[in-house]
């Protein structure tokens, strides 16, 4: 009986040793895969992740997407690539499978989150920090959802949706973070220029409409800038229509400190 128990103990030790060898071999294989990726492989995977936004596993597609974005907004294009690269590096540091990284499955949510922060907030160090937080949330949610989802089921853009919803709610809560009203959404460059002009003209500059108690910055300068650009498509509120009318008739404008009140008189 004692010999049988000893044999059983030896068999258990062999099983544990085999498992340890398998784990060690797996870790070494992952390290080799990461090592073979290289800087060029990381950049290519980041471009592939941008292409995955349109369900295309191609670095060339990602490069074309970024080129098209740059024609409209270089800031948004840079944010898209930076978001993809940052989430990919986080996944690489956490030991994500090499095949998933190379195919761009770690990065496209970060790409979308970075662009969202570049569009819905005026570009600034604060918006960049919030964007980095959003990318980190995408990475965490991506990993969590992949571990919970059935094998082979893609998580899609759900991490981006959850992360962006979380950071968008930070408007008015982070110093230096200037949100952009939905009816004034344009390119990041135009948001930045309008905010600079409004900051030089008034101490209550900003693109965010004031809250119910007057919190936040006045959108007057930005609305006037939109009117000067002759973009009637942005004149969706009564305040904007009155400002356009005042500009056309060269009337002085008196805007009360309220979201819904604007008086124009000769």
C-alpha positions, 0 to 999 in steps of 0.5 A, a space after each residue: 500500500 505504501 508503495 502504491 501511495 508513493 507511485 501515485 505521488 510520483 505520478 502527480 508530481 510528473 503531471 505537475 511538472 508536465 504542466 509547468 513545462 507546458 506553461 513555460 514553453 507557452 510563455 517562451 513562444 509568446 516572448 519569441 512572437 513578440 520579439 519577432 514583431 519588431 518596430 515595423 511589425 508594430 507600426 504595420 499592426 497599428 495601421 491594420 487596426 485602423 483598417 479593421 474599423 472598416 472590417 478590413 484586415 489590411 495595413 494599406 487600407 488603414 494607411 489610406 483611411 488615415 490619408 483621407 482623414 488627414 485631408 479633412 483633419 490632420 489632428 483627427 488622423 494623428 489621434 486615430 493612429 495614436 489611439 490604435 498604437 497605444 492600445 496595441 502597445 498595452 495589449 503587447 505588454 499584457 501578453 495578448 496573442 501575437 496573431 490577434 495583435 498582427 491582425 489588428 484586433 487590438 487597436 481599432 477600439 482605441 482608434 475610435 476612442 481617440 478620434 471621438 475625444 479629438 472631435 467632441 472636445 477642443 484639442 488640449 492637454 486635458 483632452 489628450 489625457 482624457 483620450 488616453 484614459 479612454 484608450 486604456 478603458 478600451 483595452 481593459 474592456 476589450 480584454 474583459 469582453 473577449 474573456 467572457 464572450 463565447 469562443 470566436 465571438 467578436 466583441 466589435 466596437 462595444 469597448 469603444 462605445 462603453 469607454 467613450 460614453 464614460 469619458 464624454 460624461 466628464 464634460 464640465 468635470 475636468 479642468 481645461 476640458 472644453 466640450 463642443 456642442 453637437 450643433 457646432 461639431 466640425 473638424 478639430 482644427 476649426 474647434 481649436 481656432 474658434 476657441 482661440 478666437 473666443 478666448 482672445 475676445 472674452 473671458 468666458 470663452 468656449 464652445 460649450 453651452 452654459 448649464 442650467 445655472 450658468 456653468 460652463 463657457 459662453 458659445 457666443 464667439 463660436 456661433 459668431 464664427 460659424 455665422 462669419 463662415 456663412 454656414 447656414 447648416 449650423 444655424 439650427 437654434 433660434 440663437 444662431 438664426 438671430 445671430 445670422 440675421 444680425 450679421 446680415 443687417 449689421 445690427 448690434 446683438 445683445 445675448 443674455 446669459 441663457 441657452 435659449 435667449 437672444 435678442 436682436 434689435 436695430 
